Amino acid sequence: MAKAVTQQTLQWYGDHGIQICFATTVEGTPMADCFVLKDRILVEATDDGLIMRVDMGICFVKKTIYKRIIAAASKAGSKKTWESFVDYIQKLPNYPK
């Protein structure tokens, strides 16, 4: 099984919100050393509650003929992960209905 290594950073903006950045690399899989997955979550406080935004990007650090395949699979996986996260949050008992 491939090993994923994630570096996370958190920036706090007082009462305004937070930013969490993830940089993930995969080890032990052919062609996985040619890219880094980058996710960013912005959580902003508003008068009505919170707004969460998620950005995802792929940084290719080496040339590869599999760029389109890697990009499509990575975007689909990231989208599925964050949609599952939102579903989880919305099912919490204290989530406003």
Disulfide bonds with the S-S distance in Angstrom:
none
